[in-house]
Amino acid sequence: MTPEQEAHLERIKVGFTTLVDPKYRKGQLEHGGDLFEKTPTELLDMAIEEAIDNLVYLLSIKEKLHGFQYPPSR
């Protein structure tokens, strides 16, 4: 990889490390239980809910930046 790609990857890793600890702890406080004890089906359902949330956030950002467009313009 190029030095620029290596630097980009390092920034991503630092960002992830900075964000994951407080996010995990907040989830523990809000939801309790042990994530590692969830069944594969429970984890899949939770991941789908998160994906829906993410799409809502992304579409909201797009609307604020460009006005709502669906289907998306290319």
C-alpha positions in Angstrom: 0.0 0.0 0.0 1.0 3.6 -0.5 2.1 5.8 2.4 -1.1 7.7 2.0 -3.2 4.5 2.2 -1.2 3.4 5.3 -1.8 6.8 7.0 -5.5 6.7 6.1 -5.8 3.2 7.6 -4.0 4.3 10.8 -6.5 7.2 11.2 -9.4 4.8 10.8 -7.9 2.5 13.4 -7.3 5.3 15.9 -10.8 6.6 15.3 -12.4 3.2 15.8 -10.4 2.6 19.0 -11.4 6.0 20.3 -15.1 5.4 19.6 -15.7 1.7 20.4 -15.0 1.7 24.1 -17.6 4.4 25.1 -20.1 3.1 22.6 -19.9 -0.5 24.0 -20.2 0.8 27.6 -23.2 2.9 26.7 -24.9 -0.1 25.2 -24.2 -2.1 28.3 -25.8 0.6 30.5 -28.8 0.9 28.1 -29.5 -2.7 27.3 -27.7 -4.8 29.9 -27.0 -8.5 29.4 -24.0 -9.9 27.6 -23.7 -9.4 23.9 -21.5 -12.5 23.6 -24.4 -14.5 25.1 -26.9 -13.6 22.4 -27.9 -16.2 19.8 -26.9 -15.7 16.2 -30.6 -14.9 15.4 -30.7 -12.3 18.1 -27.5 -10.7 16.9 -28.8 -10.7 13.3 -32.0 -9.0 14.3 -30.1 -6.4 16.3 -27.7 -5.8 13.3 -30.7 -5.4 11.0 -32.2 -2.8 13.4 -28.9 -1.0 13.4 -28.7 -1.0 9.6 -32.2 0.5 9.4 -31.1 3.2 11.9 -28.0 3.9 9.8 -30.0 4.2 6.6 -32.3 6.7 8.3 -29.3 8.8 9.4 -27.7 8.6 5.9 -30.8 9.7 4.1 -31.3 12.5 6.6 -27.8 13.7 6.0 -28.3 13.5 2.2 -31.6 15.5 2.5 -29.8 18.2 4.5 -26.9 18.4 2.0 -28.8 18.0 -1.3 -32.5 17.9 -0.7 -34.3 14.6 -0.6 -33.8 12.6 -3.8 -35.1 9.2 -4.4 -34.1 7.3 -6.4 -30.7 8.8 -5.9 -29.2 10.8 -8.7 -25.9 9.7 -10.0 
